[in-house]
Amino acid sequence: MRGLTANKPLPAVLLIDDDMVSREVLATLLTMGGLSVHTAADGRTALELLTQGSCAPDAILMDARMPGLSGRDLIVELRKLSRAVVVAMSGSDAPADIAAAADGFLLKPFGVEELARLLERREAQKRPEVEANEPGEPVVKAETLAQLRAMMPEKGVRRIYAVMVADLDQRMAALEAAIGRGDLAEVGRIGHAIKGGCAMAGAAQAARLGERLETAGAEAWGNELDNSRQLLKELRTAHRNLERMLEAEFPAQTQGMGG
């Protein structure tokens, strides 16, 4: 596991297999490889371990064919309780629906190094970090700002953007709290609100990041939580850019405005 663990601790694994011999042999091999291993003889037992907080795995290995709750249905339930990488395993090729639902597949028998390579590939496949300002993307669309100025006095336009900046500050605090407790659904709701409000005011950077957060909230994948943290970081940059825009466009009215 040297390649996998050069800069991070060895992963904890939840092993789900109804065959006692296969389960014990694989658990022994993984433990000898330095991993922390919890085992379950079926899907329901695995869900109980996760619900009770008895284990917090980085990876879940599950046999592709088991009695009772199994296959794709089990994967769906596991994702509700854990952000771990879900790897299906079998002595023969995995059914297409299971292969599509899982994060990876291992053909039995396999060793620790094969698991390490799979997890390394998953790490490499994480979405790239986003930038708050894409090439040519304005902080506020000039045409939107011009339309607002044609519709109302300068004081009214300034108030719209000042309110938006203050609202965005509050939403970023709520977003940080949602990410901290792993609530992707709330991340999505906050992202939707940011997207709508900022788009109306032509705040292109913030609106795009709100849309990305909304998408992240709709996905039940562990790396979306990491992606949301990065998006929050970029949203803070977009927020600062909006504050600078206010200072540049309305210098007299924004003197002394806090960040």
C-alpha positions in Angstrom: 0.0 0.0 0.0 3.0 2.3 -0.3 1.6 4.3 -3.2 -1.8 4.8 -1.6 -0.5 5.8 1.8 2.5 8.0 1.0 0.7 11.2 2.3 -2.3 9.8 4.1 -3.2 7.1 6.7 -4.3 3.6 5.6 -8.0 3.4 4.8 -10.6 1.7 7.0 -12.6 -0.9 5.2 -16.1 -2.4 5.7 -16.1 -5.9 4.2 -19.6 -7.4 3.3 -19.7 -11.0 2.3 -22.1 -13.7 3.1 -19.5 -16.5 2.5 -17.8 -17.0 5.9 -14.6 -18.5 4.4 -14.2 -15.7 1.8 -15.0 -13.1 4.4 -12.4 -14.4 6.9 -9.7 -14.9 4.4 -10.0 -11.5 2.8 -10.4 -9.8 6.2 -7.1 -11.5 7.4 -5.3 -10.4 4.2 -6.4 -6.8 4.5 -5.6 -6.7 8.2 -2.1 -8.1 7.5 -1.8 -5.3 4.9 -2.3 -2.8 7.7 -5.9 -1.9 7.1 -8.6 -1.5 9.8 -11.3 -3.9 8.8 -14.9 -4.4 10.0 -17.0 -7.3 8.6 -20.6 -7.9 8.0 -22.3 -11.2 6.8 -25.1 -9.4 4.9 -26.3 -6.0 3.7 -28.6 -5.4 6.7 -25.9 -6.0 9.2 -23.6 -3.6 7.3 -26.3 -0.9 7.4 -26.7 -1.4 11.1 -23.0 -0.9 11.7 -23.0 2.3 9.7 -26.2 3.6 11.4 -24.8 2.8 14.9 -21.5 4.5 14.1 -19.7 1.3 14.8 -17.4 2.0 11.9 -16.6 4.9 9.5 -15.0 3.3 6.5 -13.1 4.9 3.7 -13.9 2.0 1.4 -16.7 -0.6 1.4 -16.1 -3.9 -0.2 -19.3 -5.8 -1.0 -19.9 -9.2 -2.6 -21.9 -8.7 -5.8 -24.2 -11.6 -5.1 -25.7 -12.1 -1.7 -29.0 -13.2 -0.3 -31.4 -10.5 1.0 -30.5 -6.8 0.5 -27.8 -6.9 -2.1 -26.6 -5.5 -5.4 -27.7 -2.1 -6.6 -30.3 -1.7 -3.9 -27.6 -2.2 -1.2 -25.3 0.3 -2.9 -28.1 2.9 -2.8 -28.7 2.3 1.0 -24.9 2.4 1.7 -24.6 5.8 0.0 -27.3 7.2 2.3 -25.1 6.4 5.3 -21.6 6.7 4.1 -19.4 8.7 1.8 -17.0 5.7 1.4 -15.9 4.4 -2.0 -18.1 1.4 -2.7 -16.3 -1.5 -4.5 -18.2 -4.6 -5.7 -16.3 -7.9 -5.8 -17.1 -11.3 -7.2 -15.6 -14.6 -8.4 -17.1 -13.8 -11.8 -18.0 -10.7 -13.8 -20.2 -8.3 -12.0 -23.8 -7.7 -13.4 -24.0 -4.6 -15.5 -26.3 -2.7 -13.0 -24.0 -3.4 -10.1 -20.9 -2.4 -12.1 -22.6 0.9 -13.0 -23.7 1.7 -9.5 -20.4 0.9 -7.7 -17.3 3.0 -7.7 -15.2 0.0 -8.8 -15.0 -3.8 -9.2 -12.5 -6.4 -8.1 -12.4 -10.0 -9.3 -11.8 -12.5 -6.5 -9.3 -13.5 -5.5 -7.5 -10.2 -5.1 -4.9 -8.7 -2.8 -4.2 -5.5 -0.9 -2.2 -4.0 -3.7 -5.1 -4.4 -6.2 -7.4 -2.6 -3.8 -4.8 0.1 -3.4 -4.5 0.7 -7.1 -8.3 0.9 -7.4 -8.5 3.5 -4.7 -5.6 5.5 -6.2 -7.5 5.5 -9.5 -10.6 6.8 -7.8 -8.5 9.5 -6.1 -7.1 10.6 -9.5 -10.6 10.8 -11.0 -11.9 13.4 -8.6 -13.2 16.5 -10.3 -10.7 19.2 -10.8 -10.8 22.3 -8.6 -12.9 25.1 -9.9 -11.9 28.7 -10.4 -14.0 31.6 -9.2 -13.3 33.6 -12.4 -13.4 31.7 -15.7 -11.7 33.4 -18.7 -13.8 36.4 -19.7 -16.3 35.9 -16.9 -17.3 39.3 -15.4 -18.0 39.9 -11.7 -21.3 41.6 -12.8 -22.6 41.6 -16.3 -22.3 45.1 -17.8 -25.6 44.8 -19.6 -27.5 43.9 -16.4 -25.9 46.8 -14.5 -26.8 49.1 -17.3 -30.4 47.9 -17.4 -30.8 48.5 -13.6 -29.4 52.0 -13.9 -31.9 52.7 -16.7 -34.7 51.5 -14.5 -34.0 53.3 -11.2 -31.8 55.9 -9.4 -28.2 55.1 -8.6 -29.1 54.8 -4.9 -31.6 51.9 -5.8 -29.0 50.1 -7.9 -26.4 50.3 -5.1 -28.9 49.0 -2.6 -29.6 45.9 -4.7 -25.9 44.9 -4.8 -25.3 45.8 -1.2 -28.2 43.6 -0.1 -27.0 40.8 -2.4 -23.5 41.0 -0.9 -24.9 40.9 2.6 -27.2 38.0 1.8 -24.3 36.1 0.2 -22.3 36.5 3.3 -25.1 34.9 5.4 -25.5 32.1 2.9 -21.8 31.3 2.9 -22.0 30.9 6.7 -25.0 28.5 6.3 -23.1 26.7 3.5 -20.1 26.2 5.7 -22.3 24.7 8.5 -24.0 22.4 6.0 -20.7 21.1 4.6 -19.4 20.6 8.1 -22.2 18.3 9.0 -22.2 16.5 5.6 -25.6 17.7 4.6 -25.4 17.6 0.8 -29.1 18.2 0.4 -28.8 21.5 2.2 -25.7 22.4 0.2 -27.9 22.0 -2.9 -30.7 24.1 -1.5 -28.3 27.0 -0.6 -26.7 26.7 -4.0 -30.0 27.0 -5.7 -30.9 30.2 -3.8 -27.5 31.7 -4.6 -27.8 30.9 -8.2 -31.3 32.4 -8.5 -30.6 35.7 -6.6 -27.2 36.3 -8.1 -28.3 35.5 -11.7 -31.1 38.1 -11.4 -28.6 40.8 -10.5 -26.1 39.7 -13.2 -23.5 38.5 -10.7 -22.0 35.9 -13.1 -19.3 34.4 -10.9 -21.4 33.9 -7.8 -24.4 32.6 -9.9 -22.2 30.0 -11.6 -20.8 28.8 -8.3 -24.3 28.6 -6.9 -25.3 26.4 -9.8 -22.2 24.1 -9.2 -23.2 23.9 -5.5 -26.8 23.0 -6.5 -25.4 20.2 -8.7 -23.1 18.9 -6.0 -26.0 18.8 -3.6 -28.0 16.6 -5.9 -25.2 13.9 -6.1 -24.8 11.3 -3.3 -21.1 10.9 -3.7 -18.4 11.5 -1.2 -16.1 13.6 -3.5 -19.0 16.1 -3.9 -18.5 17.1 -0.3 -14.9 17.8 -1.0 -15.9 19.6 -4.2 -18.4 21.7 -2.2 -15.6 22.8 0.2 -13.6 24.0 -2.8 -16.6 25.7 -4.3 -17.2 27.6 -1.0 -13.6 28.8 -1.1 -14.1 30.1 -4.6 -17.4 31.6 -3.6 -15.6 33.7 -1.0 -13.4 35.0 -3.7 -16.4 35.9 -5.8 -17.9 37.6 -2.8 -14.8 39.8 -2.4 -14.9 40.6 -6.0 -18.5 41.8 -5.6 -17.4 44.0 -2.7 -14.7 45.5 -4.9 -17.2 46.1 -7.6 -19.3 48.1 -5.2 -16.4 50.2 -4.1 -15.5 50.9 -7.8 -19.0 51.6 -9.1 -20.3 53.5 -6.0 -17.2 54.9 -4.3 -19.0 57.6 -2.3 -21.7 55.4 -0.9 -19.5 52.4 0.1 -16.7 54.2 2.0 -16.0 52.2 5.2 -18.0 49.2 4.1 -16.8 46.0 5.8 -15.9 42.7 4.1 
